[in-house]
């Protein structure tokens, strides 16, 4: 990859956006009674991941970027927990749960490694 000019050039941001789209698709099938519960929580914490990457990238100092990356990692852990809960409640099948958890794990490791390099 060439020079990073924008947060949109970061693979972690791109993968975060893909994760958000996946979470939105998956939660479409959740019970309507969960619209303001688990569905909302899953969507908000998934959106938080690329949003914090973007906001941190725009900050002037790498120390601030590191802080936002740490928040993104926290949101990823929150998402992971909520995916497990959704599976336990029968809203997700094992294959979907595994696919999302693998994506979250991979993205978390990418964010962690970038954070270490700053």
C-alpha positions as CSV (number, residue, x, y, z in Angstrom):
1,X,0.0,0.0,0.0
2,X,1.2,3.5,-0.7
3,X,1.3,6.5,1.5
4,X,-1.6,6.8,4.0
5,X,-3.3,10.2,3.4
6,X,-6.7,9.5,4.9
7,X,-8.2,7.1,7.4
8,X,-10.0,5.7,4.4
9,X,-6.6,4.3,3.2
10,X,-6.2,2.2,6.4
11,X,-7.0,-1.5,6.0
12,X,-8.4,-1.5,9.6
13,X,-10.9,1.2,8.7
14,X,-11.9,-0.7,5.5
15,X,-12.3,-4.0,7.4
16,X,-14.3,-2.2,10.1
17,X,-16.7,-0.9,7.5
18,X,-17.2,-4.4,6.1
19,X,-17.8,-5.6,9.6
20,X,-20.5,-3.0,10.2
21,X,-22.3,-4.0,7.0
22,X,-22.1,-7.6,8.1
23,X,-23.5,-6.8,11.5
24,X,-26.4,-4.8,10.0
25,X,-27.3,-7.6,7.6
26,X,-27.2,-10.3,10.4
27,X,-29.3,-8.2,12.8
28,X,-32.0,-7.7,10.2
29,X,-33.3,-11.1,11.1
30,X,-33.3,-10.5,14.9
31,X,-36.7,-10.3,16.6
32,X,-38.4,-6.9,16.4
33,X,-38.5,-7.0,20.3
34,X,-34.7,-6.6,20.2
35,X,-34.7,-3.5,18.0
36,X,-33.8,-1.3,21.0
37,X,-31.9,-4.0,22.8
38,X,-29.3,-6.3,21.4
39,X,-29.8,-5.2,17.8
40,X,-29.1,-1.6,18.7
41,X,-26.1,-2.5,20.9
42,X,-24.5,-4.7,18.2
43,X,-24.9,-2.0,15.6
44,X,-23.6,0.8,17.8
45,X,-20.5,-1.0,19.0
46,X,-19.7,-2.3,15.4
47,X,-20.0,1.3,14.1
48,X,-17.8,2.5,17.0
49,X,-14.8,0.5,15.6
50,X,-14.2,2.2,12.3
51,X,-15.5,5.5,13.7
52,X,-12.8,5.6,16.4
53,X,-10.1,4.7,13.9
54,X,-11.2,7.6,11.8
55,X,-11.5,10.1,14.6
56,X,-8.2,9.0,16.1
57,X,-6.5,9.3,12.7
58,X,-7.7,12.9,12.4
59,X,-6.1,13.8,15.8
60,X,-2.9,15.8,15.7
61,X,-0.8,13.5,18.0
62,X,-0.1,9.8,17.9
63,X,-0.8,9.6,21.6
64,X,-4.4,10.6,20.9
65,X,-4.6,8.2,18.0
66,X,-3.4,5.4,20.3
67,X,-6.2,6.3,22.7
68,X,-8.9,6.0,20.0
69,X,-7.4,2.7,18.8
70,X,-7.7,1.4,22.3
71,X,-11.4,2.4,22.4
72,X,-11.8,0.6,19.1
73,X,-10.3,-2.5,20.6
74,X,-12.7,-2.2,23.5
75,X,-15.7,-1.9,21.1
76,X,-14.5,-5.0,19.3
77,X,-14.5,-6.9,22.7
78,X,-18.0,-5.6,23.4
79,X,-19.1,-6.7,19.9
80,X,-17.6,-10.1,20.5
81,X,-19.4,-10.5,23.8
82,X,-22.7,-9.5,22.2
83,X,-22.3,-11.9,19.3
84,X,-21.9,-14.7,21.8
85,X,-25.0,-13.6,23.6
86,X,-27.0,-13.4,20.4
87,X,-25.9,-17.0,19.6
88,X,-26.8,-18.1,23.1
89,X,-30.3,-16.6,22.7
90,X,-30.7,-18.4,19.4
91,X,-30.6,-15.3,17.1
92,X,-27.5,-16.5,15.3
93,X,-26.4,-19.9,14.0
94,X,-22.9,-21.3,14.9
95,X,-21.5,-20.7,11.4
96,X,-22.5,-17.0,11.4
97,X,-21.2,-16.6,15.0
98,X,-17.9,-18.1,14.1
99,X,-17.5,-16.0,10.9
100,X,-18.2,-12.7,12.8
101,X,-16.0,-13.7,15.7
102,X,-13.1,-14.5,13.3
103,X,-13.5,-11.2,11.7
104,X,-13.6,-9.3,15.0
105,X,-10.5,-11.2,16.2
106,X,-8.5,-10.5,13.1
107,X,-9.5,-6.8,13.1
108,X,-8.7,-6.5,16.8
109,X,-5.2,-7.9,16.2
110,X,-4.7,-5.5,13.3
111,X,-5.7,-2.5,15.5
112,X,-3.5,-3.8,18.4
113,X,-0.5,-4.1,16.1
114,X,-1.0,-0.6,14.6
115,X,-1.3,0.7,18.2
116,X,2.0,-0.9,19.1
117,X,3.7,0.7,16.1
118,X,2.7,4.2,17.0
